[in-house]
Amino acid sequence: MKSHALAVIVVLLSAITCGATFLLALYRQLALVEVAACLVTGVELYLLSSSIGDWIEKKPQVNAKRMLIAVTLALAVALTFLMILFWSPVTKLSFKQKVISGIARTCEITARPSLVEPGE
């Protein structure tokens, strides 16, 4: 019984890791990681429900392959997020720099003279 509880906890932590990675990727606007984390979170929830089902049915052994898949998927998504976050030239700007550049672009657009002169 303790081994089933441990398996459920491991898969649950893997699912939480994928969900947190999805939320962080959503905040950082990393679309590729968002999609991957969303899909992997769905797979993790399936693996979690299977682990809980094994525990309820009182199966004699824990499915180690399921735990390995869950942990591997969670690590892959988290490492992909970290690699894109730290080594991508797009994400090198801080949030403050992105806001300042966005304001500068907005001011540049609004400061342009209009093409149509008033009174025409």
trRosetta pair geometry for C-beta under 8 A, 3 or more apart (Angstrom, degrees):
i j d omega theta_ij theta_ji phi_ij phi_ji
1 4 5.8 -54 -155 33 36 110
1 5 6.6 35 150 -18 67 104
1 55 7.7 81 -145 -151 65 89
1 58 7.9 -27 -89 -126 84 85
2 5 5.5 -52 -149 36 37 113
2 6 6.3 40 151 -20 67 104
3 6 5.5 -50 -148 36 34 114
3 7 6.4 38 151 -21 64 103
3 61 7.9 -44 110 -154 145 44
3 62 4.7 -125 143 -30 109 129
4 7 5.5 -50 -147 35 34 113
4 8 6.4 34 153 -18 65 103
4 51 7.4 158 -165 177 75 82
4 54 6.3 -156 -131 109 112 96
4 55 3.9 140 163 -104 131 91
4 59 7.6 132 -92 54 124 85
4 62 5.9 -169 -85 -90 55 99
5 8 5.8 -53 -148 36 32 110
5 9 6.3 32 152 -19 64 107
5 55 7.1 98 -65 -126 51 137
6 9 5.7 -55 -147 37 31 112
6 10 6.3 32 155 -20 66 105
6 62 7.5 -39 71 -99 95 162
7 10 5.8 -53 -146 35 30 110
7 11 6.3 22 159 -11 65 108
7 51 5.0 -156 129 -152 105 121
7 54 7.5 -31 95 77 148 132
7 55 7.6 -173 67 -61 112 108
7 62 4.5 -175 -55 -151 142 126
7 63 7.3 99 -155 49 149 66
7 66 7.4 53 -170 86 119 111
7 67 5.5 -102 -137 -74 86 120
8 11 6.1 -59 -145 42 29 105
8 12 6.0 32 154 -22 65 111
8 48 7.1 77 -148 -152 70 75
8 51 4.9 167 -91 130 66 121
8 52 5.8 80 -116 -77 120 69
8 55 6.0 -15 -49 -36 128 149
9 12 5.6 -55 -142 38 28 114
9 13 6.3 28 158 -18 64 105
10 13 6.0 -56 -149 37 28 109
10 14 6.5 30 151 -19 62 106
10 67 5.3 31 101 -145 140 108
10 70 6.8 116 127 90 90 133
10 71 6.7 -39 170 -64 108 106
11 14 5.5 -52 -149 35 35 115
11 15 6.4 36 152 -19 66 103
11 44 6.8 167 -178 -168 81 80
11 47 5.3 -144 -150 120 128 103
11 48 4.7 172 130 -92 118 70
11 51 4.9 168 21 -5 155 157
11 66 7.2 -16 -85 138 130 99
11 67 6.4 -102 -60 -111 90 67
11 70 4.6 -72 -119 -154 77 171
12 15 5.7 -53 -149 36 32 111
12 16 6.4 33 152 -19 65 105
12 48 5.9 91 -79 -124 63 122
13 16 5.5 -50 -144 37 34 113
13 17 6.4 41 152 -24 64 102
13 74 7.9 52 116 -147 70 172
14 17 5.6 -50 -150 32 32 115
14 18 6.6 29 153 -15 64 103
14 44 5.5 -154 114 -138 96 122
14 47 7.8 -26 83 84 134 135
14 70 4.2 129 74 157 167 97
14 71 5.6 -111 -92 -85 130 46
14 73 7.0 77 175 70 123 91
14 74 3.9 -132 -154 -40 83 144
15 18 5.8 -53 -149 37 34 109
15 19 6.3 34 153 -18 66 107
15 41 6.3 89 -156 -147 75 70
15 44 3.8 164 -96 139 80 125
15 45 5.8 99 -132 -68 135 61
15 47 7.8 -170 -63 64 107 99
15 48 5.5 -20 -36 -46 147 135
15 70 7.5 -44 -44 -160 75 113
15 74 7.6 -86 -48 -86 25 120
16 19 5.6 -55 -145 39 32 112
16 20 6.2 32 156 -18 66 106
17 20 5.9 -56 -146 38 28 109
17 21 6.3 30 153 -20 63 107
17 74 4.4 68 81 -165 132 119
17 77 7.6 136 125 74 95 113
17 78 5.9 -47 168 -59 112 127
18 21 5.6 -52 -146 36 32 114
18 22 6.5 38 152 -23 63 101
18 37 5.5 170 -173 -160 76 79
18 40 4.9 -137 -141 107 137 103
18 41 4.3 -179 122 -82 120 75
18 44 5.2 172 25 -9 148 153
18 73 7.1 -4 -78 126 131 98
18 74 5.4 -102 -49 -113 91 78
18 77 5.4 57 -118 68 83 157
18 78 7.8 -101 -86 -48 52 86
19 22 5.5 -49 -151 30 33 115
19 23 6.6 29 152 -15 64 103
19 37 7.7 143 -94 165 18 107
19 41 5.3 97 -72 -124 69 130
20 23 5.7 -53 -149 37 35 110
20 24 6.3 33 153 -16 67 106
21 24 5.8 -55 -144 40 31 109
21 25 6.1 31 156 -18 66 108
21 33 7.0 -108 159 167 99 109
21 37 4.6 -154 103 -121 101 135
21 77 5.1 129 102 134 163 109
21 78 5.3 -122 -84 -90 136 65
21 81 5.0 -149 -157 -31 105 155
22 25 5.9 -58 -146 40 27 109
22 26 6.2 31 153 -23 63 107
22 34 6.2 81 -150 -141 71 58
22 37 3.7 -173 -76 122 77 126
22 38 5.5 104 -124 -67 129 64
22 41 5.9 -31 -33 -35 141 140
23 26 5.5 -51 -147 34 31 116
23 27 6.5 33 153 -19 63 104
24 27 5.6 -52 -148 35 33 112
24 28 6.2 18 157 -5 67 111
24 81 6.5 73 92 -175 119 143
25 28 5.9 -61 -138 50 31 101
25 29 8.0 -150 165 19 55 5
25 30 4.4 -87 -154 62 86 102
25 33 3.9 -145 -124 103 142 110
25 34 4.5 -166 119 -68 120 67
25 37 5.7 160 20 8 143 144
25 81 5.7 -105 -70 -120 105 113
26 29 7.5 25 -178 -77 29 40
26 34 5.5 97 -74 -113 68 115
28 85 6.6 -37 -171 -109 168 100
28 91 6.7 18 -179 -123 119 123
30 33 4.3 17 117 31 116 116
30 34 6.3 156 88 -26 63 86
30 81 6.9 133 85 -133 154 75
30 84 5.6 114 -149 120 140 139
30 85 7.2 -73 -58 -73 153 76
30 91 7.4 -5 -78 -72 110 132
31 34 5.4 -53 -147 31 33 117
31 35 6.5 28 160 -16 67 102
32 35 6.2 -56 -153 35 29 106
32 36 6.4 23 153 -12 64 110
32 84 7.3 179 68 -99 115 160
33 36 5.6 -56 -142 43 34 110
33 37 5.8 32 159 -19 69 110
33 77 7.3 116 -158 -166 84 79
33 80 5.9 173 -110 118 97 105
33 81 4.8 104 -155 -94 145 78
33 84 5.9 -145 -46 41 128 151
34 37 6.1 -60 -144 40 23 106
34 38 6.2 24 157 -22 62 110
35 38 5.8 -56 -147 34 28 112
35 39 6.4 23 158 -14 64 107
36 39 6.0 -59 -149 39 29 106
36 40 6.1 21 158 -13 66 112
36 77 5.8 -180 127 -119 106 94
36 80 6.5 -30 95 91 157 156
37 40 5.8 -57 -139 44 30 107
37 41 6.1 38 157 -27 64 105
37 77 5.0 116 -97 -169 75 131
37 81 7.2 39 -63 -63 127 121
38 41 5.8 -52 -149 30 26 113
38 42 7.0 29 151 -18 59 101
39 42 5.7 -53 -159 31 35 113
39 43 6.7 31 147 -14 66 103
40 43 5.4 -50 -149 38 40 112
40 44 6.1 46 149 -24 68 103
40 73 4.9 178 -155 169 115 114
40 74 7.4 161 151 -81 128 46
40 76 7.6 -164 -113 76 154 104
40 77 5.0 -146 56 -59 162 139
41 44 5.4 -50 -145 35 33 115
41 45 6.5 35 154 -20 64 102
42 45 5.8 -53 -149 34 31 110
42 46 6.7 33 151 -18 62 102
43 46 5.6 -53 -154 34 35 114
43 47 6.4 33 150 -17 67 104
43 73 6.3 -115 92 -165 130 168
44 47 5.6 -54 -148 38 34 110
44 48 6.2 38 150 -23 66 104
44 70 5.9 97 -126 -140 80 91
44 73 6.5 -157 -69 95 94 133
44 74 6.8 76 -97 -68 134 96
45 48 5.3 -47 -144 34 35 116
45 49 6.5 34 156 -18 65 101
46 49 5.9 -54 -149 36 31 107
46 50 6.5 31 151 -18 63 105
47 50 5.6 -53 -149 36 34 113
47 51 6.4 36 152 -21 65 104
47 66 5.4 164 -154 -174 103 99
47 69 6.6 -161 -106 90 146 110
47 70 4.8 -171 120 -79 156 110
48 51 5.7 -54 -148 35 32 111
48 52 6.4 30 154 -16 66 105
48 70 7.8 106 -57 -119 70 140
49 52 5.7 -52 -145 39 34 111
49 53 6.2 40 152 -24 64 105
50 53 5.5 -53 -148 35 32 116
50 54 6.5 35 153 -20 64 101
50 63 7.5 -40 134 43 115 148
50 66 6.2 -133 99 -141 129 149
51 54 5.8 -49 -151 33 33 111
51 55 6.6 33 150 -18 63 105
51 62 8.0 23 -139 -151 92 90
51 63 7.4 -127 -98 45 74 106
51 66 6.4 177 -71 126 94 140
51 67 7.8 86 -97 -72 130 80
52 55 5.5 -55 -151 36 35 114
52 56 6.3 34 152 -19 68 105
53 56 5.7 -53 -144 37 32 109
53 57 6.1 21 159 -8 66 111
54 57 6.0 -62 -141 47 28 104
54 59 4.5 -51 -163 18 87 129
54 62 7.2 112 128 -125 145 53
54 63 6.4 -148 -76 -5 164 106
55 58 7.4 25 177 -75 32 42
55 59 7.8 -57 -65 25 24 88
59 62 7.8 129 92 -82 110 33
59 63 8.0 15 103 -35 152 88
62 67 7.1 25 150 -26 114 129
63 66 4.0 51 109 5 115 116
63 67 7.0 155 98 -12 66 82
64 67 5.6 -54 -153 38 41 111
64 68 6.2 43 150 -22 70 106
65 68 5.6 -54 -147 37 32 113
65 69 6.4 34 154 -20 65 105
66 69 5.8 -53 -148 35 30 110
66 70 6.4 31 153 -20 63 107
67 70 5.7 -55 -148 36 32 113
67 71 6.3 25 158 -13 67 107
68 71 6.1 -57 -144 40 28 105
68 72 6.0 27 158 -19 64 112
69 72 5.8 -58 -142 40 27 111
69 73 6.2 26 160 -18 64 108
70 73 6.1 -58 -148 36 25 107
70 74 6.4 21 156 -16 62 110
71 74 5.8 -57 -147 38 31 110
71 75 6.2 28 156 -17 66 109
72 75 5.9 -57 -146 39 28 109
72 76 6.2 31 156 -22 64 108
73 76 5.7 -54 -145 35 30 113
73 77 6.4 25 159 -15 65 105
74 77 6.1 -57 -148 38 29 106
74 78 6.2 23 157 -13 65 112
75 78 5.8 -60 -142 42 29 108
75 79 5.9 25 162 -15 67 112
76 79 6.1 -58 -142 41 24 106
76 80 6.2 28 157 -21 62 108
77 80 5.7 -54 -147 35 29 113
77 81 6.5 31 154 -20 63 105
78 81 5.7 -53 -151 34 32 113
78 82 6.4 26 153 -15 65 107
79 82 5.6 -54 -144 40 34 109
79 83 6.1 37 156 -21 67 105
80 83 5.8 -53 -144 36 29 110
80 84 6.3 22 160 -12 64 108
81 84 6.2 -62 -149 41 26 104
81 85 6.0 26 155 -22 64 114
82 85 5.5 -55 -140 38 30 114
82 86 6.1 4 170 0 67 113
83 86 6.7 -71 -140 46 21 91
83 87 5.6 -29 -178 27 63 119
84 87 7.1 -72 -114 55 16 80
84 88 4.9 19 -171 -30 60 129
84 91 6.9 93 144 -2 71 145
85 88 7.0 -6 -78 21 6 107
85 91 5.6 -108 -149 132 43 161
86 91 7.7 -56 -57 94 15 126
88 91 4.6 63 77 17 106 103
88 92 7.4 -144 98 -33 57 76
89 92 5.5 -27 -157 -10 44 122
90 93 7.8 -55 167 17 40 97
93 97 4.2 -127 -168 90 97 126
93 98 5.1 119 122 -57 126 83
93 101 7.3 -40 -159 2 154 138
94 97 4.8 98 51 6 74 101
94 98 7.1 -137 96 -4 41 86
95 98 5.7 -55 -150 36 33 112
95 99 6.4 33 152 -19 66 105
96 99 5.8 -54 -149 35 31 110
96 100 6.3 29 154 -17 65 107
97 100 5.7 -54 -145 38 32 110
97 101 6.2 28 157 -16 66 107
98 101 5.9 -55 -144 40 29 107
98 102 6.2 31 154 -20 63 108
99 102 5.7 -57 -149 37 30 113
99 103 6.4 30 153 -18 65 105
100 103 5.7 -53 -148 36 32 110
100 104 6.3 33 153 -21 64 106
101 104 5.5 -50 -145 36 34 114
101 105 6.4 36 154 -19 65 103
102 105 5.8 -52 -148 35 31 110
102 106 6.4 32 152 -18 63 106
103 106 5.6 -55 -149 37 33 113
103 107 6.3 31 154 -17 67 106
104 107 5.8 -54 -145 38 31 109
104 108 6.2 35 153 -23 64 107
105 108 5.5 -53 -147 35 32 115
105 109 6.5 31 155 -19 65 104
106 109 5.9 -55 -150 34 31 109
106 110 6.4 17 157 -8 66 109
107 110 6.0 -61 -142 44 31 103
107 111 5.8 28 159 -22 67 114
108 111 6.0 -59 -139 37 25 109
108 112 7.2 41 157 -39 58 94
109 112 6.3 -42 -163 4 32 113
114 117 7.7 162 88 -78 97 30
116 120 5.9 -136 -174 60 86 125
117 120 5.1 86 68 -18 84 121
